[in-house]
Amino acid sequence: MSEAGPIPRETCDRLARRALFGFVLTFILSRVVVFLIMAHRIPNLFFFLRGTHVHHLNYGIFLLAVVCGYALFRRPEGREAEVTAVFYGISLGLTFDEFGMWLHLGGSYWQRASVDATIVVGAVIGIFAFAPSLRRFESRHFWTFLVLLIALGVFGYALLTAGGYLGGLVGPRLRELELNSSP
């Protein structure tokens, strides 16, 4: 406790919103930067170690280890906890942006699995960020929840269908970009 009074504890949803922000921003920025590099619109910022391209999922894994270790052993509060949550989201964004490469080593950067994994991780963080706590969940919320669940199912199906269609249209061009940008 400080002399000015107790420091308010962060809520799970507040920290999850910070993590979600870092996650979404990092995913978008990493996709844009990779696209611009491959399209030769900006200089090649990729890091190579003895001829091997070090993918940004590696940065995410190391950052994830540091952030989680810091959160576990230091147990930050207040502003420190909020900054830690943002860095947690950034590390997840870097790591899951290349999730497809976890499954298919040496595969294309533009694998659909990476986008799907990012949507799932973002949705899980979003649930923690914006869902009401279970204590406040009342029976009248059941029907709203059911309608929302059906709407999300329809939206998810539409997203998967549209994603498959767009992947068929744009995928070959992205793979071509990737092949032409190899050192």
BALOBA-1460 file (C-alpha; in Angstrom, 3 decimals):
// residues 183
<rec num="1" residu="m" x="0.000" y="0.000" z="0.000"/>
<rec num="2" residu="s" x="1.250" y="3.436" z="-0.864"/>
<rec num="3" residu="e" x="0.767" y="6.553" z="1.263"/>
<rec num="4" residu="a" x="-1.823" y="7.880" z="-1.200"/>
<rec num="5" residu="g" x="-3.983" y="4.796" z="-0.693"/>
<rec num="6" residu="p" x="-4.246" y="1.294" z="-2.092"/>
<rec num="7" residu="i" x="-3.275" y="0.665" z="-5.694"/>
<rec num="8" residu="p" x="-6.332" y="-0.700" z="-7.521"/>
<rec num="9" residu="r" x="-5.967" y="-4.305" z="-8.709"/>
<rec num="10" residu="e" x="-6.259" y="-4.799" z="-12.420"/>
<rec num="11" residu="t" x="-9.162" y="-6.822" z="-13.642"/>
<rec num="12" residu="c" x="-8.702" y="-9.757" z="-15.946"/>
<rec num="13" residu="d" x="-10.786" y="-8.116" z="-18.658"/>
<rec num="14" residu="r" x="-8.777" y="-4.876" z="-18.515"/>
<rec num="15" residu="l" x="-5.477" y="-6.731" z="-18.922"/>
<rec num="16" residu="a" x="-6.980" y="-8.961" z="-21.626"/>
<rec num="17" residu="r" x="-7.982" y="-5.840" z="-23.579"/>
<rec num="18" residu="r" x="-4.371" y="-4.644" z="-23.446"/>
<rec num="19" residu="a" x="-3.129" y="-8.062" z="-24.599"/>
<rec num="20" residu="l" x="-5.730" y="-8.154" z="-27.400"/>
<rec num="21" residu="f" x="-4.606" y="-4.718" z="-28.587"/>
<rec num="22" residu="g" x="-0.956" y="-5.797" z="-28.735"/>
<rec num="23" residu="f" x="-1.892" y="-9.077" z="-30.415"/>
<rec num="24" residu="v" x="-4.069" y="-7.609" z="-33.185"/>
<rec num="25" residu="l" x="-1.732" y="-4.677" z="-33.845"/>
<rec num="26" residu="t" x="1.299" y="-6.980" z="-34.105"/>
<rec num="27" residu="f" x="-0.484" y="-9.415" z="-36.414"/>
<rec num="28" residu="i" x="-1.575" y="-6.620" z="-38.757"/>
<rec num="29" residu="l" x="1.816" y="-4.889" z="-38.737"/>
<rec num="30" residu="s" x="3.755" y="-8.111" z="-39.307"/>
<rec num="31" residu="r" x="1.538" y="-9.059" z="-42.265"/>
<rec num="32" residu="v" x="1.880" y="-5.603" z="-43.799"/>
<rec num="33" residu="v" x="5.664" y="-5.464" z="-43.313"/>
<rec num="34" residu="v" x="6.202" y="-8.959" z="-44.768"/>
<rec num="35" residu="f" x="4.002" y="-8.136" z="-47.749"/>
<rec num="36" residu="l" x="5.858" y="-4.855" z="-48.381"/>
<rec num="37" residu="i" x="9.244" y="-6.589" z="-48.147"/>
<rec num="38" residu="m" x="8.200" y="-9.367" z="-50.504"/>
<rec num="39" residu="a" x="6.724" y="-6.834" z="-52.948"/>
<rec num="40" residu="h" x="10.048" y="-4.924" z="-52.823"/>
<rec num="41" residu="r" x="8.288" y="-1.780" z="-51.557"/>
<rec num="42" residu="i" x="10.575" y="-1.486" z="-48.526"/>
<rec num="43" residu="p" x="14.108" y="-2.784" z="-47.897"/>
<rec num="44" residu="n" x="14.582" y="-6.371" z="-46.786"/>
<rec num="45" residu="l" x="14.408" y="-6.219" z="-42.984"/>
<rec num="46" residu="f" x="14.578" y="-9.988" z="-42.526"/>
<rec num="47" residu="f" x="17.307" y="-11.227" z="-40.202"/>
<rec num="48" residu="f" x="19.620" y="-13.905" z="-41.581"/>
<rec num="49" residu="l" x="22.054" y="-15.906" z="-39.474"/>
<rec num="50" residu="r" x="24.675" y="-17.664" z="-41.613"/>
<rec num="51" residu="g" x="22.257" y="-17.758" z="-44.538"/>
<rec num="52" residu="t" x="19.274" y="-18.958" z="-42.490"/>
<rec num="53" residu="h" x="16.224" y="-16.682" z="-42.306"/>
<rec num="54" residu="v" x="15.262" y="-16.239" z="-38.659"/>
<rec num="55" residu="h" x="11.473" y="-15.967" z="-38.739"/>
<rec num="56" residu="h" x="9.649" y="-13.581" z="-36.427"/>
<rec num="57" residu="l" x="7.936" y="-16.456" z="-34.652"/>
<rec num="58" residu="n" x="11.333" y="-16.991" z="-32.979"/>
<rec num="59" residu="y" x="11.321" y="-13.419" z="-31.673"/>
<rec num="60" residu="g" x="7.819" y="-14.079" z="-30.387"/>
<rec num="61" residu="i" x="8.850" y="-17.265" z="-28.590"/>
<rec num="62" residu="f" x="11.782" y="-15.571" z="-26.845"/>
<rec num="63" residu="l" x="9.672" y="-12.521" z="-25.958"/>
<rec num="64" residu="l" x="6.912" y="-14.817" z="-24.694"/>
<rec num="65" residu="a" x="9.393" y="-16.586" z="-22.407"/>
<rec num="66" residu="v" x="10.687" y="-13.275" z="-21.038"/>
<rec num="67" residu="v" x="7.239" y="-11.724" z="-20.555"/>
<rec num="68" residu="c" x="5.772" y="-14.808" z="-18.882"/>
<rec num="69" residu="g" x="8.818" y="-15.200" z="-16.640"/>
<rec num="70" residu="y" x="8.573" y="-11.536" z="-15.684"/>
<rec num="71" residu="a" x="4.843" y="-11.834" z="-14.988"/>
<rec num="72" residu="l" x="5.320" y="-14.981" z="-12.917"/>
<rec num="73" residu="f" x="8.316" y="-13.960" z="-10.815"/>
<rec num="74" residu="r" x="7.862" y="-10.198" z="-10.595"/>
<rec num="75" residu="r" x="4.044" y="-10.167" z="-10.404"/>
<rec num="76" residu="p" x="3.611" y="-6.640" z="-11.735"/>
<rec num="77" residu="e" x="0.711" y="-4.447" z="-10.684"/>
<rec num="78" residu="g" x="-0.809" y="-1.242" z="-11.965"/>
<rec num="79" residu="r" x="0.822" y="0.307" z="-15.001"/>
<rec num="80" residu="e" x="3.532" y="-2.410" z="-15.050"/>
<rec num="81" residu="a" x="0.849" y="-5.096" z="-15.381"/>
<rec num="82" residu="e" x="-0.792" y="-3.218" z="-18.256"/>
<rec num="83" residu="v" x="2.522" y="-2.863" z="-20.123"/>
<rec num="84" residu="t" x="3.263" y="-6.540" z="-19.461"/>
<rec num="85" residu="a" x="-0.133" y="-7.463" z="-20.935"/>
<rec num="86" residu="v" x="0.611" y="-5.447" z="-24.092"/>
<rec num="87" residu="f" x="3.983" y="-7.187" z="-24.489"/>
<rec num="88" residu="y" x="2.265" y="-10.534" z="-23.922"/>
<rec num="89" residu="g" x="-0.090" y="-9.721" z="-26.802"/>
<rec num="90" residu="i" x="2.817" y="-8.620" z="-29.004"/>
<rec num="91" residu="s" x="4.692" y="-11.864" z="-28.335"/>
<rec num="92" residu="l" x="1.574" y="-13.926" z="-29.113"/>
<rec num="93" residu="g" x="1.063" y="-11.940" z="-32.324"/>
<rec num="94" residu="l" x="4.620" y="-12.578" z="-33.500"/>
<rec num="95" residu="t" x="4.380" y="-16.261" z="-32.651"/>
<rec num="96" residu="f" x="0.923" y="-17.111" z="-33.989"/>
<rec num="97" residu="d" x="1.361" y="-15.055" z="-37.167"/>
<rec num="98" residu="e" x="3.584" y="-17.894" z="-38.350"/>
<rec num="99" residu="f" x="1.609" y="-20.732" z="-36.761"/>
<rec num="100" residu="g" x="1.394" y="-22.532" z="-40.110"/>
<rec num="101" residu="m" x="5.171" y="-22.872" z="-40.016"/>
<rec num="102" residu="w" x="4.863" y="-24.761" z="-36.720"/>
<rec num="103" residu="l" x="2.859" y="-27.370" z="-38.598"/>
<rec num="104" residu="h" x="4.675" y="-27.314" z="-41.937"/>
<rec num="105" residu="l" x="8.311" y="-26.380" z="-41.438"/>
<rec num="106" residu="g" x="9.652" y="-24.763" z="-44.566"/>
<rec num="107" residu="g" x="6.144" y="-24.041" z="-45.795"/>
<rec num="108" residu="s" x="4.854" y="-20.782" z="-47.189"/>
<rec num="109" residu="y" x="4.425" y="-17.756" z="-44.934"/>
<rec num="110" residu="w" x="0.915" y="-17.294" z="-46.325"/>
<rec num="111" residu="q" x="-0.513" y="-20.541" z="-44.916"/>
<rec num="112" residu="r" x="-4.171" y="-20.420" z="-44.013"/>
<rec num="113" residu="a" x="-3.421" y="-22.173" z="-40.685"/>
<rec num="114" residu="s" x="-1.637" y="-19.044" z="-39.451"/>
<rec num="115" residu="v" x="-4.647" y="-16.815" z="-40.047"/>
<rec num="116" residu="d" x="-7.030" y="-19.394" z="-38.568"/>
<rec num="117" residu="a" x="-4.880" y="-19.775" z="-35.444"/>
<rec num="118" residu="t" x="-4.693" y="-16.003" z="-35.074"/>
<rec num="119" residu="i" x="-8.482" y="-15.739" z="-35.260"/>
<rec num="120" residu="v" x="-8.894" y="-18.451" z="-32.603"/>
<rec num="121" residu="v" x="-6.316" y="-16.895" z="-30.244"/>
<rec num="122" residu="g" x="-7.816" y="-13.437" z="-30.769"/>
<rec num="123" residu="a" x="-11.294" y="-14.797" z="-30.053"/>
<rec num="124" residu="v" x="-10.151" y="-16.458" z="-26.820"/>
<rec num="125" residu="i" x="-8.455" y="-13.273" z="-25.631"/>
<rec num="126" residu="g" x="-11.561" y="-11.356" z="-26.725"/>
<rec num="127" residu="i" x="-13.762" y="-13.566" z="-24.568"/>
<rec num="128" residu="f" x="-11.633" y="-12.733" z="-21.518"/>
<rec num="129" residu="a" x="-11.588" y="-9.071" z="-22.534"/>
<rec num="130" residu="f" x="-15.261" y="-8.480" z="-23.172"/>
<rec num="131" residu="a" x="-17.423" y="-11.309" z="-21.789"/>
<rec num="132" residu="p" x="-19.265" y="-10.596" z="-18.551"/>
<rec num="133" residu="s" x="-18.058" y="-12.527" z="-15.565"/>
<rec num="134" residu="l" x="-19.903" y="-15.748" z="-14.828"/>
<rec num="135" residu="r" x="-21.181" y="-14.317" z="-11.541"/>
<rec num="136" residu="r" x="-23.104" y="-11.653" z="-13.464"/>
<rec num="137" residu="f" x="-24.432" y="-14.149" z="-16.016"/>
<rec num="138" residu="e" x="-28.158" y="-14.434" z="-15.388"/>
<rec num="139" residu="s" x="-30.816" y="-16.665" z="-16.903"/>
<rec num="140" residu="r" x="-32.103" y="-13.797" z="-19.072"/>
<rec num="141" residu="h" x="-28.692" y="-13.724" z="-20.740"/>
<rec num="142" residu="f" x="-29.126" y="-17.293" z="-21.959"/>
<rec num="143" residu="w" x="-31.275" y="-16.372" z="-24.965"/>
<rec num="144" residu="t" x="-29.008" y="-13.491" z="-25.907"/>
<rec num="145" residu="f" x="-26.032" y="-15.825" z="-25.626"/>
<rec num="146" residu="l" x="-27.769" y="-18.463" z="-27.765"/>
<rec num="147" residu="v" x="-28.650" y="-15.929" z="-30.491"/>
<rec num="148" residu="l" x="-25.113" y="-14.557" z="-30.383"/>
<rec num="149" residu="l" x="-23.665" y="-18.067" z="-30.625"/>
<rec num="150" residu="i" x="-25.800" y="-18.847" z="-33.695"/>
<rec num="151" residu="a" x="-24.858" y="-15.497" z="-35.277"/>
<rec num="152" residu="l" x="-21.171" y="-16.193" z="-34.604"/>
<rec num="153" residu="g" x="-21.530" y="-19.633" z="-36.161"/>
<rec num="154" residu="v" x="-23.081" y="-18.155" z="-39.310"/>
<rec num="155" residu="f" x="-20.412" y="-15.426" z="-39.380"/>
<rec num="156" residu="g" x="-17.659" y="-18.023" z="-38.874"/>
<rec num="157" residu="y" x="-18.996" y="-20.140" z="-41.712"/>
<rec num="158" residu="a" x="-19.202" y="-17.077" z="-43.972"/>
<rec num="159" residu="l" x="-15.649" y="-16.087" z="-42.957"/>
<rec num="160" residu="l" x="-14.297" y="-19.567" z="-43.738"/>
<rec num="161" residu="t" x="-16.092" y="-19.655" z="-47.078"/>
<rec num="162" residu="a" x="-14.934" y="-16.159" z="-48.027"/>
<rec num="163" residu="g" x="-11.419" y="-16.949" z="-46.802"/>
<rec num="164" residu="g" x="-11.237" y="-20.020" z="-48.997"/>
<rec num="165" residu="y" x="-12.501" y="-18.041" z="-51.987"/>
<rec num="166" residu="l" x="-10.066" y="-15.159" z="-51.396"/>
<rec num="167" residu="g" x="-7.242" y="-17.617" z="-50.753"/>
<rec num="168" residu="g" x="-7.884" y="-19.134" z="-54.167"/>
<rec num="169" residu="l" x="-7.777" y="-15.699" z="-55.785"/>
<rec num="170" residu="v" x="-4.904" y="-14.107" z="-53.871"/>
<rec num="171" residu="g" x="-2.930" y="-17.148" z="-52.690"/>
<rec num="172" residu="p" x="-1.077" y="-17.839" z="-55.949"/>
<rec num="173" residu="r" x="0.066" y="-14.208" z="-56.189"/>
<rec num="174" residu="l" x="1.279" y="-14.209" z="-52.562"/>
<rec num="175" residu="r" x="3.217" y="-17.447" z="-53.120"/>
<rec num="176" residu="e" x="4.727" y="-15.938" z="-56.269"/>
<rec num="177" residu="l" x="5.780" y="-12.870" z="-54.262"/>
<rec num="178" residu="e" x="7.355" y="-15.122" z="-51.662"/>
<rec num="179" residu="l" x="9.291" y="-17.140" z="-54.244"/>
<rec num="180" residu="n" x="10.508" y="-14.002" z="-56.037"/>
<rec num="181" residu="s" x="11.675" y="-12.374" z="-52.795"/>
<rec num="182" residu="s" x="13.978" y="-15.216" z="-51.734"/>
<rec num="183" residu="p" x="17.609" y="-14.061" z="-51.378"/>
